[in-house]
Amino acid sequence: MADTTILIEPVTRIEGHAKITIQLNAEGEVADAHFHVTQFRGFERISQGRMLHEMPSLMARICGICPVSHMVASAKACDEVLGVAVPPVGVLLRRVLNLAQIVQSHALSFFYLSSPDLLLGFDSDPAQRNLVGVAGAAPELARDGVALRRFGQRIIERLGGKRVHPAWVVPGGVSRPLEAEQRDAILAEVPDARERAHRTLEWFKANVASWADEAANLGEFPSLHMGLVHETGNAAYSDGLLRVVDANGWVLADGVDPRNYWDYLGETVEPWSYLKSTYFKPLGYPAGIYRVGPLARLNVVERLGTLAADAELAEYRERLGRYPSSSFHYHYARLIEMVHCIDMIDEILSDPDILSPHVRARAQVNRNEGVGVSEAPRGVLIHHYRVDDDGVVQWANLVIATGHNNLAMNRSVLQTARHYIHGEEVREGMLNRVEAVIRCFDPCLSCSTHAVGQMPLQVDIRDASGTLLRQVSR
């Protein structure tokens, strides 16, 4: 057969717009594959000329799924420009908001986007392989997903004023203190959320052996891992220092001040995508491939820091090894993080000092540059600003979690395609697995819309001259 190209467009059940191309050689084997991000938003350019105090609220508009993460990272960059120390309660309230963000986003990723494959099967009818199909086959699982996402969203709404694009996090802290009624309402919902998170985790563990083939072939390869950790080695979602470990657990960088990220991270652009790719500078490009997000965070931390979550982490490591390397295990890690985040919300809000009115520090521009780093649901998020003496932004660089993962996503797509696709006769379930490996990373592209139900997918198989050999659609 002649050389052919398989096009998957759009990639379904992800945040944003993307496509995948798979090149077959004359023998019908996969020669290469790429994950293409086909949209351009330009927020770095949009930021230029804006006042510093506008940045957290503006940056929340980057994403309709994880606006809190951008807002927190932006505010931390602004804190550095102002040269202020955020009051301790302001730090804790930001942390609660970000933990709630992680819970609601993880629930969206696992239940809405990935559970149809896990519950109904990767080869199941695509017309049923969606959240509606999950609700019909496992009503309790679907209800738990909706409830857990609602739990996180309600916290964001109670603290930030609205569920999407809140403006509560500001340079120097947060704009207003927590009220007792808000705290009590959140704490009242914690037991139900905790029960649902544990029930889902038990369901996943009971069924994980049935996905052994996918775990072995959906992005199973050695890479570096990067995440934020406290000095104790515990997970740090909103504060902390960067740690990088390799596939064997060797620590390649530790205690890295996020302001020095340029010493360790490089950025490049491939011709097939608008999404920048980052790499670990000491190893160069492309050898410095690394992953961020739930899988990476569990690999870089010593422990999570709460009793139940640490017990689950110990079992996870007993099942998978100390440093799991399959992208499929993002799902398992995501569920453990949900348990941990719910417990952390409970712990922080149970401290009576959380109602302190001292939640914001105020100052003028004291530096012309600032870097803010936070853990978004999908991984390390970096905001870097340069301003003039009047606080007008002159330059901005945003290093997004999906950019950190871009090289790893492309490596995962190639490995998955090589395992499941052989020759012109391409079954839908094979293509779904290629999409599914991208869903493991839960990439955040435009992050503003999701589809429930059937989405169009057409795969054209053409020879090198462009002649259509076969077409698969749904």
N, C-alpha and C positions, 0 to 999 in steps of 0.2 A: 504494500500500500504506500501511497505517497505521504509525505509529512503532512500532518493535519493539526488544527488548533481547535480546542474545545473552549467555548466561551460560556461562562455562567454569569448572567446579568439579568436582574440584580441578584446579589447575595441576599437571601431572605433572613428574617428574624434577627437583624442586627440594628444598631442605632446608626442611621445614616445611609449613604449610598455608596456602593462598591461593586466591583465585578472581579471575577477570577478567570484567568486564561490558563489553559493547560495545553502544552505542545507535545504532540505524539511524534515519534520518529517513524521511519519507514517500516519498522518491525511492529508498530502499534504500541510501543512502550513509552511511558512518560519521559520526555527529555528535559522539560523544564516547566515551571509553573510560577505564576505571580498573582499577588493580591493587590488590586488597583483601587486606590481611593480616588473617586472621580469627581469630588466636589472641592471647591476652594472658598474659604470664608474670610480670610484676611484680617483677623482681629488684631494682629500685631501692628498692622498699618492703621487700622481704625483708631487704635489707642493714642497715636501720636497727636499732640495738640490738646489732649484732654487734661483736666486738672486732676491732681493726684487723689483728692478726696472722692472723685467720681469713680475711681478705678474698681473698687470691690463690687459696687452695684453694676457697673458696666460689664465686668468680667463674668458676673453671674449669668449674663445673657448669652455667653458662649454655648451653654448647654442647658437643655430642658430636663435632663435626667439627673445630672450631678452639678447643679449650679452652686451648691454650698461649697463643694471642694474648690472651685475656682475662686469663690468669694473669700474663703479662708486663706488660700495661698496668696491672693492679691493683697488682702489686708496685712498679712505678715510682711510682704515686701514694702508696703506703705509704712508699717511700724518702723522698719529699719531706716527708711528715708527720714522719718520724723525723729528718730533717735529716742524712742520712748520704750519703757517697760510696761507691758499690758498688766493691769491689776490681776492678781491671781484668780479671782472669780471670773473676770473677763476671759481668761485663758480657759477655764473649765467650761464656761458656757459655750464658747466656740467649739470646744471638744465634743460636748453633747450634741451640738448641731451636726457636726461632721460624722459622729457615730450614727446618728439617725439617718443621715444621707447614705451611709454605707449599707445599713439595714434595708432601706427601701430600694436601693439600686440593686443589691444582691438578690432581693426577692424578685424584682423585675427580670433580672438576667436568668435566674434559675427556673422560676415557675413559668413565666410567660414565654421565654425564648428557647430554653433548653429542655424543660421537662417533657414537651411533646415527643422529642426523640427518645428520651430515656424511658418514658412510660409506655408509649405506643410502639416504639421500635423505629430504628433508623430506616427500615425498609417498608414502613407502613404507608398507607394511602396518604399522599400529601394533602388531599382535601380534608382529611380528618386530623392531620398531624399539626395541631395548633391548640391554643388554650381552650377553645370550645370542646375539642376532642378530649382534652385532659379532664375537663369538668364532667363530661359524660362517663368517662371510664373510671375516674377516681375523684368523686366530688369532694371528699375531705381534703385531699391534697390540693385541689384547686382553691378551696376556701381558705386553706392555710396560706397559700401564696398571696391571695388578695388581702387577707387580714394583716400579714406581715408587712406588705408594702404600705398599707394604710397606716399601720403603727408608726413607721418611719416618717411618712408624710405628715401625719398629725403633729408629731413633735416639731417638725420644721415649720408648720403653720402656726403652732402655738408660740414658738419662740420668735420666728422671723416675720410673722404677720400674714404669710401666704405660702402655699406649698411649692410653687415654682417661682424662681427668681426673687427670693426675699432680699431685703436690703438691710438686715439687722446687724450684720458684721461690718464694722467700719474701721478705719485707721485708728489704732489705739485701743481697740477692744470691741464692745458691742454697744448699740445705741441706747439700750435701756435694760434695767435689771430684770431678773426673773421674779414673777409674782407667785405667792404661795398657792393660789388657785391653779396656776399653770403647772407648777411642780406636782401638786397632788393629782391633777388629772393625768399627767404622764405616768406617774408611779402606779396609779390604779390600773393602767393597761399593761404594765410590765409582766405580771404573772401569765396572762393569756398569751402574750407574744413569746415569752420564754417556752411555754408548753408547746406552742406550734413549731418553733424553731427546732426543739429537741425531737419532736415527732417526725419532722421532715428528715432530720439527720439520721434517725434510726431507720426510716424507710430507705434512704439512700444506701446505708451500710448493709442492709439486708439484701439489697439487689446488686451491689457493686460487682459481684463475681460474674453476673450476666453480661457485663460490658467489658469483659477482659480483652476481647479483640480490639475494641476501640481504644481502650487504655494503652494497649501495646503499639498502636499505629496512628493515633491522632496526635501528632506532634511529640513523639517520644525521641528526644535527643538531648545530649548534654549541652548546657549553656551556663552562663553566669546568672546570678539572681541579685536584685538590688531592692532595698527597702529602708524605711526609717526605724531606728531602734532607740530606746532610752539607754542611758548609761548602765542600767541594770541588765540590759539584754532583752527586756520585755518589748512587746510591740508598741510602736508610737505612731498613732494615726495622724495627729495634728502637730506634734512637736517631735524633736529628736534629731539624731544625726544619721547620715547615710552609712550603710554597710553593704559591701559587695562580697559575695562568696562565689566560688566556682562549683562545678558539678560534684566535686568530691568534698565540699565543705571547707576548703582552704579559704581563709579570709584574705581577699586581695586589697580591700580598703575598708577601714573602720574608723568611726568617730569623725567622719568627714563633715566639716561645717558646710551646710548647703551653699553658703556664699562662694565657696570654692569649687562649685560643680564643674566649671569650665576646665579645671585641671584634670578632670577624670572623664568627662563626657564630651564626645564629638558628635557633630550632626552632619548628615549628608543627604542628598536628594537623588533618587533613582529616576530614570526617565519615564518609568511606567506609572508613577503615582505622585499626587500632590502632597502626600503625607511624608514629612521628614522622617528619616531613620536616625536614631542615635546609637552610639556604640561606645564601649569602654576604651578610652584613649590608650592606656598602656598596652593593650593588645592590638590596637589598630582596627581598621575596617577591611573586611567584614568579620575578622576573627573575634572581635570584641562584642559578639552578640550576647545579649542578656535579656532576662524577663523581669517584669514588675507585676504587681497585683497580688491577689490572694495566694497563689502558689508560691511566688517569690517571698512574700512576707513571712509565710510559715517556714520557709527554708532559712531565712536570715536571722530569725529571732531565736533566743534560747527558750523562751516561754511566752505565753500570751499575758498571763497575769491575773486571771480569775480561776477559781477552783474547777468549775465545770468545763471551761474551755481548755484548760491545761490537761484535764483528764482526756478530753477528746483529742487533743493534739498528741498526747502520748500514744493513744490507740492508732491514730492516723500514721504516726511514724512506725509503729510496730507492723502495721499492714503494708505500708508502701516503702519503708526505708527512711533514713534520716533526711535524705535530699531527693525527693521524687522528681523525675525529670520529664514526665509526660504532661503535655498541655491538657489532656483530658482531666487531670486531677485538680484543675482550677475549680471544677464543680464541688468536689469534696471540701477543698479549702474554703470556698465561699460559704458553705453551710456552717463550718466551724467558726468562721469570723462572725456570722450572724449571731451565734450563741454568745460569743465574747462581747460583741458590741452591746447587746441587750443587757448583759450583766454589768458592763461598764456604765451604761446610762443609769441603771438602778443605783450603783455604788456612788456615782458623782452626785446625783440628785438627792440622795439620802443624807448628805452632809448638810446640817442646818446652816452653815455659813454660805451656802450657795445662793441665799436670798440677799446677800450683801448688796447695797446700792453702788458700791465702788467698782464699776465695770469698765471704765474708759479713762485713758490718759490722753491729754491734749497737748499739742506742740505745733510749732512751725517747721518748715524744712530745715533740717540740720545736716543732711547728707544729700548728695546728688545721685545716689545709686542705692538700690535695695533689692534683695532676693528673698522671696518667700517660698517655702516648700511645705507641702502637706500630702498626706496619703489620700488620693481619690479612691473610689471603689475599685478602679481598674489599675491603680498603682501610683507611683511617685509623680507628683505634679509640681512643676517649677514655674514661678513667675519672676521675671527679672526686669526691673524698670530703671531707666535713667531720666532724671528730671532736671530742669533748670532751677535757678534760685527762687523763682516764683511758684514752683511746684507744678509746672507744665511738663507733661510727659514728652520727652524727645525721642525715646527709643524703648521698645519692649520686645522681650523674647519669651515665648511660652513653650515650655518643653512638656508635652502632654504624654500621659501614660501610654496611650496607643502608639505614639511615636517611639517610646522606649521599646515597645513590643513589636515594632514593625518588622524588623529582621527576623524575629522569632516566628511571627505569623507567616511570613513567606517561607521560612524553612519548614514550618508545620504543614502548610498547604502542599509543598512539594513532596514531603514524605508520605502524606496521606494519599495524594493522587497516585504516587508510584505503587502503593500497596493495593489500592482498590480499582484502578483503571487500567485495563489491558485491551487494546484494540478498539475498533470503531463501535462495537456494540456496547454502549454505555448505558447501564441501567440507572434509573432515577435514584435509587438508594445509594449507589456509589457516589453520585454527585452530591447527595445530601450529606454524606460523610465529609466531603471536602468543605462544604459550607459549615458543617458542625464543628470542625476544628477551629474555624474563625470564631464561632459562637463561644467556644471555651474561653477565649480571651475577653469576650464581651467588649469588642472595640467600640469606642465612642467617636463617631465621625461627625455627624451633625447633631445627633442626640436629641432631636426635638420631636420626632414622630415615631410611632410604632403601628404596626398593622396587626389586626386580629383576624385570623381566617386565611383564606387562600391568597397568595400573591403570585403574579405572573412570573414564570421562569421559562426561558427558551434557550436551548443549547443547540448551536449550529456546529456541525462537524464538516470542515471544508478541507480540500487539499491545498497544496502550496500555491496553486493558480487561483484559488478563491472559489472553485466549483463546489457547490453544496453536495456533500455526500450523504448526510443524514441529519435529521432534525428531531430533537426531543423537546417536548413542551409540556407545561402543566398550567 
